[in-house]
Amino acid sequence: MDKLPFTAVGATGEVSFTGTSVLIRRKGLLGAMRQISGIGRGNKDVPLSAVTGVRIEPGSLFSKPFFQLIHSGDVQIQGGANDVGNDDNSVFFGKSAKPDFERLAQLILTALAETKAPPLTWSLPVDDPTDTLKKLAALKDAGVLTEEEFSAKKAEILSRM
């Protein structure tokens, strides 16, 4: 079990998972350049309840690997590294940081799976058989039910016990 918060440090920032939030912090020269240039909005705190997924791209000969947080209430920039370079939900990282970002993604996805609510179920209220039999007896005594109707319903209720 990893100690929380768990942080993965990349070239354009770091991403931390606290167990209830994902924090993106801009760090280093590339992160500072992003904030100064106005490309990114800087730091983000995203509650786990808003997170819908994560994306890790391995990079290529021409681009660095990156981690991307996907969450509701924000537009996800799709595509390769050049496209997500303008996305403030993304952090580029070096190959040596890949295991940390993969572990971070696993922690977030596991927490998401654990917080998913079970499907809603409902059922009709179950009456106490004794109360139901008393109500039926009262209906029989009032002349609403015949003796045969009362006996049949009583047998049905007693068979469910």
Steps between C-alpha positions, in 0.01 A plus 500: 500500500637837398507782748279789397543756370683331216685735264645444155742769379521587132674754280209748491363440846407248761179313564398393849217276610377558854232232504224758450654741247746512213732800518693627199783739584720668242871458577834554335599707199247345260218544751595863563515566125149357464363733764687808375398440139136475603466158339398333824297624792746374755412294802184289524323317778249248365279305742501124444123516447559706183772273356379279218832350393870535437713462191868414474669524164844339470652765275691447180822593331373856463293553818521449872263265681211670677237447767155648444222534756150471357221652704150636471454871462805539276578446137744217436744570222546185300781407269872460539758686702495805273124537548494450877794736551239773548289298742529603863389149600817350355853460638793388288754271663826324424532126452647459850177641652275260308464246786388778736239629256376147432466441875322835538253402226441164669432665838253745347317233299482266801357779717246579228390138485464485879287815513255390235166468671329164473195503274192638664256234606156532639238276641150530622463526873445163659210496742525303818296181443338529844378854424375392160305207652346735759390737222353211303313375811357848551382505137340155548330615822370811321349281232732621222662156458326165505634216713631331186681817380649551845618137522660511153685825571607374846645182344687710239653725767599210723663319205740795451626479858 
